[in-house]
Amino acid sequence: MYLCAQKEGPEVADHGVVAQNADEVAAELAQDAGAGVGAQVAQNVVEDGLASLEAQQAGADQAEVTHNVGPVLLAGGLLKKVAQIWCGSKMKFRFQPLLELIAQALHSPKPDQFRNGFSNSDSDSCSGRFPTSNSPSQMLYGPNFNGIETAKLVWSRLPNTEEGGEEAHDAIGIAKKSDESSVESLDYEVVENYAYWEDQAQRGKLYVGYYVMVKWFVALLIGIGTGLAAVFINISVENFAGWKFALTFAIIQKSYVAGFLVYILINLALVYSSVSIITQFAPAAAGSGIPEIKGYLNGVDIHGILLFRTLIGKVFGSIGSVGGGLALGKEGPLVHTGACIASLLGQGGSTKYHLSSRWLQVFKSDRDRRDLVTCGCAAGVAAAFRAPVGGVLFALEEVTSWWRSQLMWRVFFTSAVVAVVVRSAMGWCKSGKCGHFGSGGFIIWDISGGQEDYSFEELLPMAVIGVIGGLLGALFNQLTFYIANWRRNYLHKKGNRVKIYEACLVSIITSLISFGSPLLRKCSACPESDNDSGVECPRPPGMDGNYVNFYCGKEKEYNDLATLFFNTQDDAIRNLFSAKTIHEFSAQSLLTFLVMFYTLAVVTFGTAVPAGQFVPGIMIGSTYGRLVGMFVVNVYKKLNIEEGTYALLGAASFLGGSMRMTVSLCVIMVEITNNLKLLPLIMLVLLISKAVGDAFNEGLYEEQARLRNIPLLESRPKYQMRKMTAKEACGRRVISFPRVVKVADVASILQSNKHNGFPVIDHTRSGETLVIGLMLRSHLLVLLQSKADFQHSPLPSDSRGSRSIRHSLNEFVKPASSKGISIDAIHLSSDDLEMYIDLAPFLNPSPYIVPEDMSLTKVYNLFRQLGLRHIFVVPRPSRVIGLITRQDLLIEENEESATLELQSTSVRALHRDKKLVTRNEEAELPLLNGLLVQHTSG
C-alpha cells in the first residue's frame, strides 16, 4: 500500500495542477475515499515535488523554479494538515506514517529558511531571486540543497509493509513522540577515539598528579562555597523575618489594623522580589531543584539548571520566598545551590559573566561533572541541616544513580568542610556580628534533655504516627501533583505576569491566615515558671521563644496559635519539639494549625519561587505527632512521656511518607535533634510511613520529575520488561553513515531529525558490511562548524599513524546545562556541501552491544548501571574469538605500567607483554586497526 521508493523517473506533471486541485484533494480525503485514492494523491504530490526539485538540480531558469516552489510548499502544508486530521480520527490507515513523512519533507523548507537564499524582500518567500550557484552567500538552506537529499532521507525512513507491519507503525509513533521532547541524555561513556588517545598520550605523571590535586581542591571549594551560601541565606532570612516581626509587634501595640497592613506589605514585597527574580532572570531556579538534579545525575541533560544565573536566582529567590513567610523551606534549594556551585567550579566558572579561571578548566567530561554535582548535593544537605553524614547518605540514597568508593571519599570530605564552615559561622554570629536575629537561623533542635526511655505500650501509638504520616504524605504528593499539573498546563501558559500574580496572591492569603488565625483563639495564662526549664513566658518582644503574647489583654498570657503562626518556621518547630512544655498547646490550636498549614503547603508548592519541602514537612508532621503525644500523656498518665518526642516522630513519619527516604532521613533526624537514643523509634516510623505511602503513589521527587517530563531510570525495571527482548524495544529505523560521508548528507540528516547517535558503516576487504563504531551528533556538529577536517576526496584519509588530529578533546565537550552547538547556527557554503568527512578518527570504535534476544530487564540494568546513552542491538553473533574471565582482568602493577594507561595505543603495544598477564596477546589491538581498509580508486 505504500509508495514505491525505487521509482527514479517520475513523469513531470503540471505543477499548477497541484495548487489548482488542492480543494478537490482535501474534499476527497475528508470523505474517506479509501487508502488507494489517498495513496495515489500522495504519490502525485511527491512526483510533482521531485520533478520540481530535479528541475532545480538540472539548472532550470530562475523564473520556472520560482513558479514551481510555491505549489510544492502549498501541497506539503496541505498534506501535513490532512495527516494531522487523520491522526485524530478513529481510522488508522496504514499509509498514515507515509503521509506525515512526505508532508514533513515537502514542508521542511520554511519561509524564513528560504529567505536565507533569496534577496532581502518583504514579499512572499517564493517571489525572491535565487543567488547564483557560485555565490558564497548561498548557505545550508539554499534552494539548490533542499529537496533530493531530504527526499532520499524520507524514503530511507519509510516503514516496510512486509517486514514491519503494525510494529513499524508503532515504532514511528514512539520515535516521533520522543523527538518532540527537549530532554537529552548525558554522555557518561568515554569515547575512546583517536582524539581521546592523542589527548591521553600527552599526559604524564605530572599531569595525573595535578588532575588528582585539582579534584580535591575543587571539592574543598565546593564545601566552602556551599557553606558560605547557606550562611548568607540563613542570616538574611533571619534578619528579614526578625525585623518584620519586631516592627509588627511594635505597631500592633498602637493599631492592630496598621500592624496588619505593614505585615502584609513586607511579606508581599519579599515574595514579589523572589518571583520577579525567577520569572525575569532565572526560570530554572523555581521549585526545589531536587527532581532536576536527580534527573541530571540519572543521565538526563536539562537545560539551564546548573547555570550561574540559576545559582544567583536560587540564593536571592530563597531569601525572598522564605523570608516572606510562605509555607516552604530553604533546604531543598540549598541542594540545588550546592549542585550549581559544584558545576561552575568544575568548568572553571562562568565565561559569560567573566568569572572564570583556566586553572580549574580540567573537568570537561560529563563523568567528572557528575561526581562534582554529587558532592554539591551532599554539601547542600550538610549545610541545610548541619548533618554531614546525612548529606553523604542523601546523595547516595536519593539523588545519584551511580556510586563508587572514590566518590564516597570526596563526598565525605566535602560534607566535612561544610560542617566546619557552618560551625565557624555560627560562632562568629553569636558575637552579634550577624545582626540582632542572625544567631538562630541554623536548624538544630536539641531535644537531648527530653524523653530518655519508652515503654512497650508506647509502640502502638508510635506505629499509628507512622501510618498517619504515610497517609498524609501520599495525599500531599497526589494533591501537589494535580495542582502543579493544572498550573503547568493551564495557568502558567498565560505568561510570567500570571505567575507573579499567583505568587503575590498566595502571599496575601498566607499573611491573612498567619495574622488572623491567632485571633480565633483566646489567650492562655502562662504556666508556673520553672527555673530549671529555662523557658520564659511570655517571651520578650523580638526574641525567639515558646510563648508569644499576641494581642493578649494581660501581661502574663500567651497565644498558643500565634506561637506557631506568628513565628519563623525554625522557631515554630523548635517550640513543637521543646521538652518540659506539657499543655503548652491546646488540641484545638494544633488541629487548626495542621489543617491550615497543610492546605497552605499544598497550594504554595509549585509557585514560581524557590521552594523546599523539608521544613514544611517537619512542621506538618510535628503538629499531628504532638497531638498523638498529648493523647498518650492523657491515657497512660506517665510523667516521663514528652510530647516533643512524639512531635519528632511525627516529623520523621511525614517526611518518610512524602519523600520515601529511609536511611538518609533517619540519620538527618538524629543529627538535627542531637539524640541518638531515639534512633530505633525513628527507624520504626520511617519504615511504616514509607510502606504505607508506597501503597498509593511514588515519592514526591519522583512525582515531580514525572510531571516535568524528566525520564528517570529507576533502580528497578518495570515488571513488563521481563517478557520483552531488546529487539522488541529498540528503534528499527536507524540512520547510519558511511565512513566517508558527504558534508551535504550530514547536514541534511542532522537538520531532518534529532537523533544523537549514528552507526558508522564500512566494508572489509571481502566486501562485507561492517559496523565500525558510533558517531555522536555533538561530534558531527563540531566537525561541521570547524570545517578543518573537510576533504575533497571521497576516499578514506591516511591511516592514524601519519594523520594528526586537528581537534583537542575539549572541543567535543558541551558546556554544562547548555544546549551546545545547533545545526541552525552552522553556515555552510555550496563548496562546503560538496566536500567529504572521514568519520573514522572521531567515532567511538567500541560501543556497547547486546544480542537481539537479550531480555529487556538485563538491558535496562546494563544501561542504568553503566550510565549509557546508546546500546547497539545486533543479531546473534556467529562465532566467538575469546572469553574474558576475572583472571584476565587482573593487571600486574609495576613502575612502567603505572603510566601506560595514559599513553597512545602505538606506545602501549610495545609494552603489552610487560603490562598484562592475559591469555590473548592481541587483546590490546585497537578495533579500527584490524577492520578499516584503505580504499583504492578502483
Residue pairs with C-beta under 8 A, 6 or more apart in sequence:
1 35
1 36
1 39
1 94
1 95
1 161
2 39
2 94
2 95
2 98
2 158
2 159
2 161
3 39
3 42
3 43
3 46
3 95
3 98
3 158
5 155
5 158
10 46
10 47
10 50
10 51
11 47
11 51
12 47
12 51
12 55
13 44
13 47
13 48
13 51
15 48
15 51
15 52
15 67
15 68
15 71
15 72
16 71
17 48
18 44
18 45
18 48
18 71
18 72
18 74
18 75
19 70
19 71
19 74
19 75
22 74
22 75
22 78
25 41
25 78
26 78
26 82
28 37
28 41
29 37
29 38
29 41
29 82
29 86
30 85
32 91
35 93
35 94
35 95
38 93
38 95
38 99
39 95
39 98
42 79
42 95
42 98
42 99
42 102
45 75
45 76
45 79
45 102
45 106
46 102
46 106
46 151
48 71
48 72
48 75
49 72
49 75
49 76
49 105
49 106
49 147
49 151
50 147
50 148
50 151
52 65
52 68
52 69
52 71
52 72
52 147
53 72
53 146
53 147
53 148
53 151
54 148
55 64
55 65
55 68
56 65
56 68
56 143
56 144
56 147
57 144
57 147
57 148
59 133
62 129
62 130
65 130
65 143
66 126
66 127
66 128
66 129
66 130
69 114
69 126
69 143
70 124
70 126
72 106
73 106
73 107
73 109
73 126
75 106
76 102
76 103
76 105
76 106
76 107
76 108
77 103
77 107
79 99
79 102
79 103
79 106
79 107
80 100
80 103
80 104
80 107
81 103
82 99
82 103
83 96
83 99
83 100
83 103
86 93
86 96
86 99
87 96
87 100
92 169
94 161
94 169
96 169
97 158
97 159
97 168
97 169
97 172
97 173
98 158
98 159
100 176
101 154
101 157
101 158
102 154
104 154
105 150
105 151
105 153
105 154
105 752
108 146
108 150
108 751
108 752
109 141
109 143
109 146
111 125
112 125
113 141
114 125
114 126
114 128
114 141
114 143
115 121
115 125
115 128
116 139
116 140
116 141
116 142
117 130
117 131
117 138
117 139
117 141
117 142
117 143
118 125
118 128
118 129
118 130
119 128
119 129
121 127
121 128
130 142
130 143
130 144
131 137
131 138
131 142
132 138
133 144
133 830
134 830
135 830
136 829
138 144
138 829
138 830
139 827
139 828
139 829
140 747
140 751
140 823
140 826
140 827
140 828
140 833
142 830
144 830
145 744
145 747
145 748
145 830
145 833
149 744
149 745
149 748
150 748
150 752
153 735
153 748
153 749
153 752
156 735
157 733
157 735
159 168
159 169
159 171
159 172
159 733
160 168
164 171
164 732
167 732
168 732
168 733
171 731
171 732
171 733
172 733
174 731
175 731
175 733
179 753
179 754
181 709
181 711
182 303
183 300
183 301
183 302
183 709
183 710
183 711
184 300
184 301
184 756
185 299
185 300
185 301
185 756
185 869
186 296
186 299
186 300
186 301
186 366
186 370
186 867
186 869
187 365
187 366
187 776
187 778
187 869
188 299
188 366
188 367
188 370
188 402
188 866
188 867
188 868
188 869
189 844
189 847
189 848
189 866
189 867
189 868
189 869
190 196
190 365
190 367
191 776
191 779
191 812
191 844
192 844
192 845
192 846
193 773
193 841
193 842
193 843
193 844
193 845
194 800
194 803
194 805
194 840
194 841
194 842
195 805
195 807
195 808
195 809
195 812
195 841
195 842
196 809
197 904
197 905
198 805
198 809
198 904
199 808
199 809
200 901
200 902
200 903
200 904
201 902
201 903
201 904
201 907
203 211
203 902
204 899
204 902
205 898
205 899
207 902
208 899
208 902
210 362
211 362
214 359
214 360
214 362
214 363
215 363
215 410
216 410
216 413
218 342
218 345
218 346
218 360
218 363
218 372
219 372
219 375
219 410
219 413
219 414
219 417
220 413
220 414
220 417
221 345
222 338
222 341
222 342
222 345
222 372
222 375
222 376
222 379
222 414
222 417
223 375
223 379
223 413
223 414
223 415
223 416
223 417
223 418
223 420
223 421
224 417
224 421
225 341
225 345
226 334
226 337
226 338
226 341
226 376
226 379
226 380
226 382
226 383
226 414
226 418
227 379
227 383
227 417
227 418
227 420
227 421
227 422
227 425
228 421
228 425
229 315
229 334
229 337
229 338
229 341
229 383
230 334
230 337
230 380
230 383
230 384
230 418
230 422
231 421
231 422
231 425
232 315
233 315
233 318
233 319
233 322
233 330
233 334
233 337
234 330
234 438
234 441
234 442
235 429
235 434
235 435
235 438
235 441
236 319
236 323
237 318
237 319
237 322
237 323
237 330
237 441
237 568
238 434
238 435
238 437
238 438
238 440
238 441
238 568
239 434
239 435
239 436
239 437
239 438
240 270
240 319
240 323
241 323
241 325
241 437
241 568
242 435
242 436
242 437
242 542
242 568
243 437
244 263
244 266
244 267
244 323
244 325
245 542
245 566
245 567
245 568
246 541
246 542
247 262
247 266
248 259
248 262
248 263
248 266
249 259
249 541
249 542
250 541
251 258
251 259
251 262
252 258
252 259
252 260
252 551
256 551
260 515
263 511
263 515
264 508
264 511
264 512
264 515
266 324
267 324
267 325
267 507
267 508
267 510
267 511
268 324
268 504
268 507
268 508
268 511
269 324
270 319
270 320
270 321
270 323
270 324
270 325
271 320
271 321
271 324
271 326
271 503
271 504
271 506
271 507
271 609
272 320
272 500
272 503
272 504
272 507
273 316
273 320
274 316
274 317
274 318
274 319
274 320
274 321
274 324
274 503
274 609
274 610
275 317
275 320
275 321
275 499
275 500
275 503
275 504
275 607
275 608
275 609
276 500
277 285
277 312
277 313
277 316
277 317
277 320
278 285
278 286
278 313
278 317
278 499
278 608
278 609
278 610
279 496
279 499
279 500
279 608
280 496
281 309
281 312
281 313
282 307
282 309
282 310
282 312
282 313
282 314
282 317
283 304
283 608
284 292
284 302
284 303
284 304
284 305
284 307
284 310
284 313
285 310
285 313
285 314
285 317
285 333
285 336
285 610
286 317
286 607
286 608
286 609
286 610
286 611
287 332
287 606
287 610
287 611
287 704
288 332
288 333
288 335
288 336
288 610
288 611
288 612
288 613
289 305
289 314
289 332
289 333
289 335
289 336
289 339
289 610
290 332
290 335
290 336
290 398
290 399
290 701
291 701
291 702
291 704
291 705
291 708
291 710
292 302
292 305
292 336
292 705
292 708
292 710
293 305
293 335
293 336
293 339
293 373
293 377
293 399
294 398
294 399
294 701
294 705
294 710
294 712
295 302
295 705
295 710
295 711
295 712
296 302
296 305
296 306
296 339
296 370
296 373
297 370
297 373
297 374
297 377
297 399
297 400
297 401
297 402
298 401
298 712
298 713
299 401
299 713
299 867
299 869
300 710
300 711
300 712
301 817
302 710
302 817
303 817
303 818
303 819
304 310
304 817
305 336
305 339
305 340
305 817
306 339
306 340
306 343
306 344
306 373
306 816
306 817
307 340
307 350
307 817
307 818
308 340
308 344
308 350
308 352
308 353
308 355
310 336
310 340
310 817
311 337
311 340
311 341
311 344
313 610
314 333
314 336
314 337
314 340
314 610
315 337
317 333
317 609
317 610
318 330
318 333
318 334
318 337
318 610
320 609
321 328
321 609
321 610
321 611
322 328
322 329
322 330
322 569
324 507
325 507
325 510
325 511
325 514
326 506
326 507
326 510
326 600
326 604
326 607
326 609
326 611
327 510
327 597
327 600
327 601
327 603
327 604
327 616
328 601
328 604
328 605
328 609
328 611
328 612
328 613
328 615
328 616
329 569
329 611
329 612
329 613
329 614
329 615
329 616
330 384
330 610
330 612
330 615
331 380
331 381
331 384
331 385
331 443
331 612
331 614
331 615
332 610
332 611
332 612
332 613
332 614
333 610
333 611
333 612
334 380
334 381
334 383
334 384
334 612
335 377
335 380
335 381
335 384
335 394
335 399
336 380
336 610
337 380
338 375
338 376
338 377
338 378
338 379
338 380
338 383
339 373
339 376
339 377
339 380
340 376
341 376
341 379
342 372
342 373
342 374
342 375
342 376
342 379
343 369
343 372
343 373
343 376
343 816
343 817
344 350
345 360
345 372
346 360
346 363
346 368
346 369
346 372
346 373
346 816
347 360
347 361
347 363
347 364
347 369
347 815
347 816
348 356
348 357
348 358
348 359
348 360
348 361
349 355
349 356
349 357
349 360
350 356
363 369
363 372
364 809
364 810
364 813
365 813
367 867
369 816
370 400
370 402
370 867
371 407
371 410
374 395
374 399
374 400
374 407
374 411
375 395
375 410
375 411
375 414
376 414
377 391
377 394
377 395
377 399
377 400
378 391
378 392
378 394
378 395
378 411
378 414
378 415
379 391
379 414
379 415
379 417
379 418
380 391
381 387
381 390
381 391
381 394
381 395
381 415
381 664
381 668
382 388
382 390
382 391
382 392
382 414
382 415
382 418
382 419
382 422
383 391
383 418
383 421
383 422
384 443
384 614
385 391
385 443
385 614
385 668
385 671
385 672
386 419
386 422
386 423
386 442
386 443
386 444
386 671
386 672
387 667
387 668
387 671
387 672
388 412
388 415
388 416
388 418
388 419
388 671
389 415
389 667
389 671
390 664
390 665
390 667
390 668
390 671
391 411
391 415
391 418
392 408
392 411
392 412
392 415
393 663
393 664
393 667
393 668
394 661
394 664
394 668
395 411
396 403
396 408
396 411
396 664
397 661
397 662
397 663
397 664
398 659
398 661
398 664
398 701
401 713
401 715
401 864
401 867
402 865
402 867
422 442
426 439
426 442
428 434
429 438
429 439
430 439
432 439
436 542
437 542
440 544
440 570
440 571
441 570
443 570
443 615
443 672
444 672
444 674
445 573
445 574
445 577
445 648
445 672
445 673
446 673
446 674
446 675
447 577
447 578
447 579
447 642
447 644
447 645
447 648
447 673
447 674
447 675
448 673
448 674
448 675
449 579
449 580
450 579
450 580
450 642
450 644
450 645
450 675
451 579
451 640
451 641
451 642
451 644
451 645
452 640
452 677
453 640
453 677
454 462
454 645
454 681
455 636
455 638
457 636
458 632
458 636
458 641
459 684
461 628
461 631
461 632
461 646
462 646
462 649
462 681
462 684
462 685
463 684
463 685
463 688
464 628
465 624
465 625
465 628
465 646
465 649
465 650
465 653
465 685
466 649
466 653
466 656
466 684
466 685
466 686
466 687
466 688
466 689
466 692
467 688
467 689
467 692
468 624
468 628
468 650
468 653
469 621
469 650
469 652
469 653
469 654
469 655
469 656
469 657
469 685
469 688
469 689
469 692
469 693
470 653
470 656
470 657
470 688
470 689
470 690
470 691
470 692
470 693
470 695
471 657
471 692
471 693
472 598
472 620
472 621
472 624
472 654
472 657
473 617
473 653
473 654
473 655
473 656
473 657
473 658
473 659
473 689
473 693
473 700
474 657
474 658
474 692
474 693
474 695
474 696
474 697
476 598
476 601
476 602
476 620
476 654
476 657
476 658
476 700
477 658
477 693
477 697
477 698
477 699
477 700
477 703
478 696
478 697
478 703
479 602
480 602
480 605
480 606
480 700
480 703
480 704
481 697
481 703
481 704
481 707
483 602
483 603
483 605
483 606
484 605
484 606
484 704
484 707
485 707
487 502
487 606
488 707
491 498
491 502
492 498
492 499
492 608
496 608
499 607
499 608
500 608
502 607
502 608
503 607
503 608
503 609
506 600
506 603
506 604
506 607
509 600
509 603
510 600
510 604
513 565
513 596
513 600
514 565
514 566
515 565
515 566
517 561
517 565
517 592
517 593
517 596
518 550
518 551
518 559
518 561
518 562
518 565
518 566
519 551
520 561
520 592
521 559
521 560
521 561
521 586
521 588
521 589
521 592
523 549
523 550
523 551
523 552
523 553
523 554
523 557
523 558
523 559
524 557
524 558
524 559
524 560
524 586
525 554
525 556
525 557
526 537
526 538
526 547
526 556
526 557
526 558
527 537
527 583
527 584
529 535
529 536
529 537
530 580
533 580
533 581
535 545
535 546
535 547
535 578
535 580
535 581
536 545
536 547
537 546
537 547
537 556
537 558
538 545
538 547
538 548
538 549
538 552
538 555
538 556
538 557
538 558
539 545
539 546
539 547
539 548
539 549
541 549
544 567
544 568
544 571
544 574
545 571
546 563
546 575
546 578
546 581
546 584
547 558
547 563
547 584
548 558
548 559
548 562
548 563
548 566
548 567
549 555
549 557
549 558
549 559
550 558
550 559
550 562
550 566
551 559
552 558
552 559
560 584
560 585
560 586
560 589
561 589
561 592
561 593
563 572
563 575
563 584
563 585
564 572
564 575
564 576
564 585
564 589
564 593
564 597
564 623
565 572
565 593
567 575
569 615
569 616
569 619
570 615
572 619
573 615
573 618
573 619
573 622
573 651
575 581
575 584
576 585
576 619
576 622
576 623
576 626
576 644
576 647
577 622
577 644
577 647
577 648
577 673
578 584
578 644
579 642
579 644
579 645
580 642
581 643
581 644
582 633
582 642
582 643
585 626
585 630
587 627
587 630
590 623
590 624
590 626
590 627
590 630
591 627
593 623
594 620
594 623
594 624
594 627
597 616
597 619
597 620
597 623
598 620
601 613
601 616
601 617
601 620
604 611
605 611
605 613
613 658
613 659
613 700
614 655
617 651
617 654
617 655
617 658
617 659
618 651
618 654
618 655
619 651
620 654
621 647
621 650
621 651
621 652
621 653
621 654
621 655
622 647
622 648
622 650
622 651
623 647
623 650
624 650
624 654
625 646
625 647
625 648
625 649
625 650
625 651
625 653
626 643
626 644
626 646
626 647
626 650
628 646
628 650
629 641
629 642
629 643
629 644
629 645
629 646
629 647
630 643
632 641
632 646
633 641
633 643
645 678
645 681
648 669
648 673
648 678
648 682
649 678
649 681
649 682
649 685
650 685
651 669
652 665
652 666
652 669
652 682
652 685
652 686
652 689
653 685
653 686
653 688
653 689
654 689
655 661
655 665
655 669
656 662
656 665
656 685
656 686
656 687
656 689
656 690
656 693
657 689
657 690
657 692
657 693
658 693
658 699
658 700
659 665
659 699
659 700
659 701
660 690
660 693
660 694
660 698
660 699
660 700
660 702
661 686
661 690
661 699
662 683
662 686
662 687
662 690
665 686
666 679
666 682
666 683
666 686
669 682
670 676
670 678
670 679
670 682
693 699
697 703
698 706
702 712
702 714
705 712
706 712
713 860
713 863
713 864
715 864
717 856
717 857
717 860
717 861
721 729
721 855
721 856
721 857
721 860
722 855
722 856
722 857
724 855
724 856
725 852
725 853
725 854
725 855
725 856
726 850
726 851
726 852
726 853
726 854
726 855
726 856
726 859
726 871
726 873
727 852
727 853
727 873
728 856
729 856
729 859
730 873
734 759
735 749
735 753
735 755
735 758
736 758
736 759
736 760
736 761
736 771
737 745
737 746
737 749
737 758
737 759
737 760
737 761
737 775
737 839
738 760
738 761
738 762
739 760
739 761
739 762
739 772
739 796
739 838
739 839
739 840
739 932
740 794
740 795
740 796
740 836
740 837
740 838
740 839
741 836
741 837
741 839
742 794
742 833
742 834
742 835
742 836
743 784
743 790
743 828
743 832
743 833
743 834
743 835
743 836
743 837
744 833
744 834
746 780
746 784
746 837
747 784
747 823
747 826
747 828
747 833
749 758
750 777
750 780
750 781
750 784
750 823
751 823
755 777
756 776
756 777
756 778
756 869
756 870
757 774
757 775
757 776
757 777
757 869
757 870
758 774
758 775
758 776
758 777
758 780
759 771
759 773
759 774
759 775
759 872
760 771
760 772
760 773
760 774
760 775
760 839
760 840
760 843
761 769
761 770
761 771
761 772
762 769
762 770
762 772
762 840
762 931
762 932
762 933
763 769
763 770
763 933
764 770
764 931
764 933
765 933
770 931
771 872
771 874
772 840
772 843
772 845
772 927
772 928
772 931
772 932
773 840
773 843
773 844
773 845
773 846
773 847
773 927
773 928
774 843
774 844
774 847
774 870
774 872
775 839
775 842
775 843
775 844
776 844
778 812
778 814
778 820
778 821
779 812
779 842
779 843
781 820
781 821
781 822
781 823
781 826
782 807
782 811
782 812
782 821
783 789
783 837
783 842
784 823
784 826
784 828
785 821
785 826
786 806
786 807
786 811
787 832
788 806
788 807
789 806
789 807
789 837
789 838
789 841
789 842
790 832
790 835
790 836
790 837
791 797
791 835
791 836
791 837
791 838
792 835
792 836
793 836
794 836
795 934
795 935
795 936
795 937
796 838
796 840
796 932
796 933
796 934
796 935
797 803
797 838
797 840
797 841
799 934
800 841
800 928
800 929
801 906
803 841
805 841
807 842
812 842
814 820
814 821
840 928
840 932
845 926
845 927
845 928
846 927
847 870
847 871
847 872
848 862
848 866
848 868
848 870
848 871
848 872
849 871
849 872
849 873
849 874
850 858
850 859
850 862
850 871
850 872
850 873
850 874
851 873
851 874
851 875
851 876
851 877
852 873
852 874
852 875
852 876
853 876
859 871
862 868
862 871
863 871
882 920
882 923
888 918
888 919
888 920
888 923
890 917
891 897
891 915
891 916
891 917
892 915
892 916
892 917
894 914
896 911
896 914
896 915
897 911
897 914
897 915
900 907
900 908
900 911
900 915
905 924
905 926
905 929
908 915
908 924
909 924
909 925
912 921
912 924
913 921
916 923
916 924
